[in-house]
Amino acid sequence: MAMEEIRSKHLRWINITGVNDLNAPEIKYLKKNFSFHPLNLTDCTIKGQRPKIDEHQDHLFLVFL
C-alpha cells in the first residue's frame, strides 16, 4: 500500500495504490479528512475496478489502473 499527495495552488492530488481493505490506513485517512461518499471509498478497494470519474460539487473522484 502506498499514498502520495501532490499539491499546487489550485489542485490537490492524492494517489493511493495497493489498497484492498476498507480498514486500510489510507482509507481511514480519506474517511477522516474528506467527505467522500462511502461507495467511492469502496471503489478504491475493488480489484479490477473499471476506470471512472465521479463529479461532485467541490471535487472529482477518479478510479483508474
N, C-alpha and C positions, 0 to 999 in steps of 0.2 A: 504494500500500500504506500501511496505517496501523494502529497499535496503540495502544490506550488501556487504561489499568489504573485500576480503581476499588477502593479498599479501605475496609472498615469493620471493626468489631470481630470479626464472625463471617463475613465474606464477602470474597472476592477475585474480582473480575470482570475478565477480560481479553478485550477486544473487538478482533478482528482483521478487517480488511476488505481486499479487493482483492488477496489472495494467490493466485497460480496456479502456484506452483513450490515443490517441496519444499526447494529450496535458498535460498528467500527468507529474509532476516534474521529475520523474525517466526517462521517455522517453526523455524529454528535456535535461537532463543531458547527456544521451547517445549521442544524436544528437550533442551537443556542444563539447563533449570531445573525440569522436571517429568517425571514418569514416564508420560506419555500413551502409549497403545497406538499403534503405527505406523499402523494403519488410521484412527485418529482424526485423525492429522496429515494423512494423505492426503485425508480428507474435507474438510479446510479448503481444499484447493486445487482441488476439482472444481466447475466452473461448473455451475450448475443443480442442485446437490445438494439433495435433499429435506430438509426440516427433520427433525431427530431429536434425541433425548436419550439419552445412554448413561449409565447409573447405575453408578458404580464405588464401591468401599468408602469412599474418602475425598474424592470429588469427583463432580460432574456435568459431563458434556461435552455442550455444545449446539451444534448447527449449524442456523442458520436465516437466511433472507434478510430 
